[in-house]
Amino acid sequence: MKYLLSALGIVSLALGVMGVFLPVLPTTPFLLLSAALFFRSSPRLYEWLLSHPRLGVYIRNFREYKAIPLRVKIVSVSLVWITLLYCALFVAQAWWFRLFFVLLACGITAHILHYKTLRK
């Protein structure tokens, strides 16, 4: 079971890292899932993730403050809207597909903005 949880943690970690670069894929939830899976399967991977200079910050901030830094909010919301508006205007042909992209952007924005803003 520990191997399965470690493997799922690695997959979740990969998705979280991809989420840093892809605006539609969330980073923090996948990193939190990875931390939980590593906590139950591999203390070494758990400690590595929490002490990672880039990824550990996401987890520590969210665990301690239940908040997202202002810069991350601005970048995330901006990239979501740029990407999904591009898709709605230039990729989608059907009106309902365009509407889907705009509604998706609204949903993701609402989800990001509903968290407190971390000001350090």
C-alpha positions in Angstrom: 0.0 0.0 0.0 2.9 2.4 0.7 4.2 2.0 -2.8 0.8 2.8 -4.3 0.4 5.9 -2.1 4.0 7.0 -3.0 3.2 6.5 -6.7 0.0 8.5 -6.4 1.9 11.2 -4.6 4.5 11.4 -7.4 1.7 11.7 -10.0 0.0 14.4 -7.9 3.4 16.1 -7.5 3.9 16.1 -11.3 0.4 17.6 -11.8 1.2 20.2 -9.2 4.4 21.2 -10.9 2.7 21.3 -14.3 0.1 23.6 -12.6 2.8 26.2 -12.0 3.0 26.6 -15.8 -0.5 25.7 -16.9 -3.1 28.2 -15.8 -6.1 25.8 -15.8 -4.3 23.2 -13.6 -4.2 24.1 -9.9 -0.9 23.9 -8.1 -1.7 24.0 -4.4 -4.3 21.3 -4.3 -2.1 18.8 -6.0 0.9 19.7 -3.8 -1.3 19.3 -0.7 -2.5 15.9 -1.9 1.1 14.9 -2.5 2.1 16.0 1.0 -0.8 13.9 2.5 0.1 10.9 0.4 3.8 11.1 1.2 3.0 11.6 4.9 1.2 8.2 4.9 3.8 6.4 2.7 7.2 7.9 2.9 8.5 10.2 5.6 11.6 10.9 3.5 9.5 12.2 0.5 7.3 14.2 2.8 10.2 16.0 4.4 11.8 16.6 1.0 8.6 18.1 -0.3 8.1 20.4 2.7 11.7 21.5 2.7 11.8 22.1 -1.1 12.7 25.8 -1.6 10.0 26.4 -4.2 7.3 23.8 -3.7 7.4 23.7 0.1 6.3 27.4 0.3 3.0 26.6 -1.4 2.2 23.9 1.2 3.5 25.8 4.3 1.6 29.0 3.3 -1.6 27.2 2.7 -1.3 25.0 5.9 -0.5 27.9 8.1 -2.6 30.7 6.8 -5.2 29.1 4.5 -4.2 31.9 2.1 -2.7 32.6 -1.3 -0.1 35.3 -1.8 -1.3 38.3 -3.7 1.3 37.9 -6.5 0.2 34.3 -7.1 -3.5 35.4 -7.2 -2.8 38.1 -9.8 -0.6 35.9 -12.0 -3.0 32.9 -11.8 -6.2 34.9 -12.5 -4.5 36.8 -15.4 -3.2 33.6 -17.0 -6.5 31.9 -16.7 -8.3 34.7 -18.4 -5.7 35.2 -21.1 -5.7 31.4 -21.9 -9.4 30.8 -21.8 -10.4 34.0 -23.6 -8.0 33.1 -26.4 -9.7 29.7 -26.6 -13.1 31.2 -26.5 -12.3 33.8 -29.3 -10.0 31.9 -31.6 -10.3 28.2 -30.9 -14.0 27.4 -30.2 -16.4 27.4 -33.1 -19.7 26.8 -31.4 -21.3 29.4 -29.2 -21.9 27.0 -26.3 -18.2 26.0 -26.3 -17.2 29.7 -26.1 -19.6 30.1 -23.3 -18.1 27.1 -21.6 -14.6 28.7 -21.7 -15.9 31.9 -20.2 -17.9 30.1 -17.4 -14.8 28.0 -16.7 -12.7 31.1 -16.3 -15.3 32.6 -14.0 -15.4 29.5 -11.9 -11.6 29.2 -11.6 -11.4 32.9 -10.7 -14.0 32.6 -8.0 -12.2 29.6 -6.6 -8.9 31.4 -6.4 -10.3 34.7 -5.1 -12.4 33.0 -2.3 -9.2 32.2 -0.4 -7.7 34.9 1.8 -4.8 37.0 0.4 -1.5 36.4 2.1 0.4 39.6 2.6 4.0 39.1 4.0 
